[in-house]
Amino acid sequence: MQAFKIEDLFFSYRKNDSILHDISFSVSDNQIFGLLGHNGSGKSTLLKLICGLMNPGNGKIVFYNKPIYEYTTSDLYNKMGVLIEKSIFYGHLTIYENLKIITRYRHIDNSRIYEVLDMVGLSDFYRLKTYQLSTGMKQRMGIAAALIHDPQVIILDEPTNGLDPEGIIEVRNLLRSLKSNGKTLVVSSHILSEMEKLCDQLIILKSGKSVYTGSLSKLIWNKNDKEIILNARPKTMVIDLLKMKRISYRIENENIIVDIKHDRVPDLLHELVRKNVLIDTVNFRVKTLEDLYISLN
Amino acid sequence: MILIGAITAEIIKIRRSGLLWLASLGTIIVNMIFAMLAIYYPNIFLDNSQYQNVWYTWIAFHYQGILGLLLPMYLVIICALSINLENRNDTWRFLYVLPVPKYIIYLSKLFIVTCIFILSHFLFLVLLILSPLIIQIFRNELNFIFLEIPFELLVSFFVRTILSSFGIIGLVFFISYFSRSFIFPLAFGIIGFVIANLLLDQFKFPEWFPFTYPALNLFSKDSLTIEHKLWLINLYSILYYILFLGIGIYFSKKDTIKTR
């Protein structure tokens, strides 16, 4: 079953200043779906749209087979738990009091507060006022607030933002355990490695446009997964051959970095040898996610 | 049920907030000023009470002191502070992802502001009655404890003050809620006070502007023309409250986080 289906989404705050263009993707139930992009790429805006906080200029957002605008506020936010941009709370109140406010609005029992605080590792700090909390603790509290009503879909904007490495691992494990309990998660981040470890599927945004939708493993598989670092003489002959074969390359520290699918490597080397090119060294380098991200357009 | 949940949430929010402190301390300070005045300058009350019970002068002084400027500005500040609690903490996004219709948030906040005002005015009334017990220790000549308290006059002032303030609350709360600013409603309050004074000075159409309503309660019934009878003024005040409540609910339903 599909939790979300987004079709041809377009959004702008002002005319001729679009933030998102033609975004389409779907999120299956019981999946961790990632929104990846650098700061200002439109991740938070997209999250605000899919959780019904703003209306799109154009396009369709379907949530469990029903357009999102057909949901009542009550139905929508009982199914959804949301943490947008940063954890926002009343600074003069304690963690417990802040969560108690949510239980009042949601008509749920106060005992749930202790359960979620335990889940996010804040059970020893419930008496602290929120202005006293570190960024990481606020982030955990935001996650607790999103989980308090045990929603089916959890939308988290940069959930690991401000967390220390230990905290990142804990949150990652928490999100995975939520998934294993049948929850659907939509998570945004600008940290590639984090998304790689967490997400089943993702959309990559660049300047408000979708440049990739699918699984990260598929992205790595589809793209040239290796680069050859070639040190050979004469370089001009190598470059001429690469140009002739329309293989992309770049020069880095006297080396020729060749972007090529691994099954074409033997042919290339064979041809270089045939043309009497003296090959000093050939090294393979697995492309990093960063390389892939940069190469996406 | 949703409204009750929202109201209890609002009560948790205002606990230990500046709003509650201001509402209670502000009231206590005003009462203390009047008490100090009676202790240091008892003649003000004695000279005006030669032919009547000193309690009448005491009550009249209190209401003359607050209805013109203090009360309207107090209402402006509590309305602005109640909304500023969300603006300062940037918690609108937190509220808008709750399973609560947006108009319920408007309603619950307005309800709380109205209750705070009624309760603080009740505190004002209680202190108005109790402070003479302390004053009597220092100024025996004022004879407060030997004279009968005119409860009828007190209740009349209490009810009329509350009813005549509803118009200001409805209007200023609406402006505070949608202006997203603390300064704007304050500026509006100051302008409102100036306009109210001009209207009262000329006595032209004061019944159309809610900021004049509390002050109109100070006019003796005989000095008001038929259009400005107190019951009518207080009815206008309630109608203003209902009008801005309706407009507020309409706009809050259309409100999105984009405008916040």
Boltz contact constraints between the chains, C-beta under 6 A:
constraints:
  - contact:
      token1: [A, 53]
      token2: [B, 96]
      max_distance: 6.0
  - contact:
      token1: [A, 53]
      token2: [B, 257]
      max_distance: 6.0
  - contact:
      token1: [A, 54]
      token2: [B, 256]
      max_distance: 6.0
  - contact:
      token1: [A, 54]
      token2: [B, 257]
      max_distance: 6.0
  - contact:
      token1: [A, 54]
      token2: [B, 258]
      max_distance: 6.0
  - contact:
      token1: [A, 73]
      token2: [B, 99]
      max_distance: 6.0
  - contact:
      token1: [A, 73]
      token2: [B, 101]
      max_distance: 6.0
  - contact:
      token1: [A, 74]
      token2: [B, 99]
      max_distance: 6.0
  - contact:
      token1: [A, 77]
      token2: [B, 97]
      max_distance: 6.0
  - contact:
      token1: [A, 77]
      token2: [B, 98]
      max_distance: 6.0
  - contact:
      token1: [A, 77]
      token2: [B, 99]
      max_distance: 6.0
  - contact:
      token1: [A, 78]
      token2: [B, 99]
      max_distance: 6.0
  - contact:
      token1: [A, 82]
      token2: [B, 97]
      max_distance: 6.0
  - contact:
      token1: [A, 84]
      token2: [B, 93]
      max_distance: 6.0
  - contact:
      token1: [A, 88]
      token2: [B, 90]
      max_distance: 6.0
  - contact:
      token1: [A, 88]
      token2: [B, 91]
      max_distance: 6.0
  - contact:
      token1: [A, 88]
      token2: [B, 94]
      max_distance: 6.0
  - contact:
      token1: [A, 90]
      token2: [B, 13]
      max_distance: 6.0
  - contact:
      token1: [A, 90]
      token2: [B, 89]
      max_distance: 6.0
  - contact:
      token1: [A, 91]
      token2: [B, 89]
      max_distance: 6.0
  - contact:
      token1: [A, 92]
      token2: [B, 16]
      max_distance: 6.0
  - contact:
      token1: [A, 97]
      token2: [B, 12]
      max_distance: 6.0
  - contact:
      token1: [A, 100]
      token2: [B, 12]
      max_distance: 6.0
  - contact:
      token1: [A, 101]
      token2: [B, 9]
      max_distance: 6.0
  - contact:
      token1: [A, 101]
      token2: [B, 12]
      max_distance: 6.0
  - contact:
      token1: [A, 104]
      token2: [B, 5]
      max_distance: 6.0
  - contact:
      token1: [A, 104]
      token2: [B, 8]
      max_distance: 6.0
  - contact:
      token1: [A, 104]
      token2: [B, 9]
      max_distance: 6.0
  - contact:
      token1: [A, 105]
      token2: [B, 5]
      max_distance: 6.0
  - contact:
      token1: [A, 105]
      token2: [B, 9]
      max_distance: 6.0
  - contact:
      token1: [A, 105]
      token2: [B, 98]
      max_distance: 6.0
  - contact:
      token1: [A, 105]
      token2: [B, 100]
      max_distance: 6.0
  - contact:
      token1: [A, 107]
      token2: [B, 5]
      max_distance: 6.0
